């Protein structure tokens, strides 16, 4: 049996994201999750290399659980605009942001006055080392 890329992404990444979402919502005391649409912020343009997998995961989780999951592309400034949109979102457990080695690896070293702290301002839900991206929770 061979697995397609899509099937592999569903099997490896989606359960980890779902487990992280449920863990955080249970810790916050929410009975019914999600209370509103879950937003996945992708800090890059639609159709780019980091856009496909989050959309696929959002579609799969939405279909499996009946959740409304919106993919929100906020491109610009090497991902800083998207990360800042996630940082400024309410900390209610309904916002995820896709981060890369650029947004949380090289930018802290290259930009002196980075408007976010990659360690203090987010919490890692899952990572995908094969694609160098991860989902962070807000």
C-alpha positions in Angstrom: 0.0 0.0 0.0 1.4 3.4 -1.0 0.4 6.7 0.7 0.0 9.9 -1.2 1.3 13.1 0.2 -2.2 14.1 1.2 -2.8 10.9 3.1 0.5 11.1 4.9 -0.2 14.7 5.9 -3.6 13.7 7.3 -2.1 10.7 9.2 0.8 12.6 10.7 -0.1 16.2 11.2 -3.8 16.5 11.6 -4.1 14.2 14.7 -1.4 16.2 16.4 -3.1 19.5 15.7 -6.5 18.1 16.9 -4.9 16.7 20.1 -3.3 20.1 20.8 -6.6 22.0 20.2 -8.5 19.6 22.5 -5.8 19.8 25.2 -5.8 23.6 25.2 -9.6 23.9 25.1 -9.9 21.3 28.0 -7.4 23.2 30.0 -9.2 26.5 29.5 -12.4 25.0 30.9 -14.4 25.2 27.7 -17.1 22.5 27.4 -18.0 22.9 23.7 -15.1 23.5 21.4 -14.9 25.4 19.2 -17.3 28.2 20.3 -16.6 30.0 17.0 -14.6 29.5 13.8 -11.0 28.4 14.2 -8.6 30.5 12.2 -5.4 29.2 10.7 -3.2 32.2 9.8 -0.7 31.4 7.0 1.9 34.2 6.9 2.5 33.7 3.2 0.5 34.2 0.0 -2.2 31.7 -1.2 -0.8 29.0 -3.4 2.7 29.2 -1.9 4.6 26.3 -0.5 3.3 26.7 3.1 -0.4 27.2 2.1 -1.4 23.7 0.8 -1.0 21.5 3.9 -2.8 23.9 6.3 -5.7 24.1 3.9 -5.8 20.3 3.5 -5.7 19.8 7.3 -8.4 22.5 7.8 -10.6 20.8 5.2 -10.1 17.3 6.8 -10.7 18.4 10.4 -13.7 20.4 9.3 -15.2 17.4 7.5 -14.5 15.0 10.3 -15.8 17.1 13.2 -18.1 19.6 11.6 -16.0 22.5 12.7 -15.7 25.8 10.8 -12.0 26.3 10.1 -10.9 29.3 8.1 -7.5 29.7 6.4 -6.3 33.3 6.5 -3.3 34.3 4.4 -1.5 37.3 5.7 1.6 37.7 3.6 4.4 40.3 3.8 7.6 41.2 5.6 8.9 37.7 5.5 6.0 36.4 7.6 6.1 39.0 10.3 2.7 40.4 9.3 1.0 37.0 9.7 2.7 36.3 13.0 1.7 39.7 14.3 -1.9 39.1 13.3 -1.8 35.9 15.4 -0.2 37.7 18.3 -2.9 40.4 18.3 -5.7 37.9 18.1 -7.7 37.2 21.3 -6.1 34.4 23.4 -9.2 32.3 23.3 -7.9 29.2 21.6 -9.4 29.8 18.2 -6.3 31.0 16.3 -3.4 29.0 14.9 -0.5 30.4 13.0 1.8 28.5 10.6 5.4 29.4 11.4 8.5 28.6 9.5 12.3 28.6 10.0 12.1 32.1 8.7 9.5 33.6 11.1 10.8 31.8 14.2 14.4 30.9 13.3 16.3 33.4 11.2 14.2 36.6 11.7 15.0 36.8 15.4 18.7 36.8 14.5 18.4 39.1 11.5 15.9 41.7 12.7 17.0 43.8 15.8 13.5 45.1 16.8 11.3 42.1 16.0 7.8 42.9 17.2 7.2 39.5 18.6 9.1 37.0 20.8 9.1 33.6 19.1 9.3 31.8 22.4 7.1 33.9 24.8 4.3 34.9 22.3 3.3 31.5 21.1 2.9 27.9 22.2 3.8 25.0 19.8 1.0 22.6 19.0 2.8 20.5 16.4 5.7 20.7 14.0 6.5 19.1 10.6 10.3 18.9 10.2 10.0 17.7 6.7 8.4 20.9 5.6 10.0 23.2 8.2 6.8 24.6 9.6 4.7 24.3 12.7 1.4 25.4 14.1 1.4 27.8 17.1 -1.5 28.5 19.3 -3.0 31.7 20.4 
